[in-house]
Amino acid sequence: MTDYRVHHGEVAEDQLTAAMERYSAKTPSSLFLGASIASMVASLIFKASGKEHHALFVGQWAAPFLLLGIYNKMVKQHGSDATSR
């Protein structure tokens, strides 16, 4: 059986990825949590006002905001390129 796993330091990220991560790491993680909560509250308001489609659309933003927050936290803790350490 062939082993396809990437091992520590085996692959380097490009400069575009490094630049994007350097920029995004400046964003506080609480911003993503706040955006997620705000989208849930906005969805609830739309739902209460009878705008079902708007409520579903805005309510689906919560998960991507949380995923972006996880990505942001991982970049801050681990960086993108294990070979540069």
Protein Blocks (a to p, Z undefined) as FASTA:
>chain_A
ZZfbdcehkaccdfklmmmmmmmmmpcfklmmmmmmmmmmmmmmmmmnopaklmmmmmmm
mmmmmmmmmmmmmmmmnomblklZZ
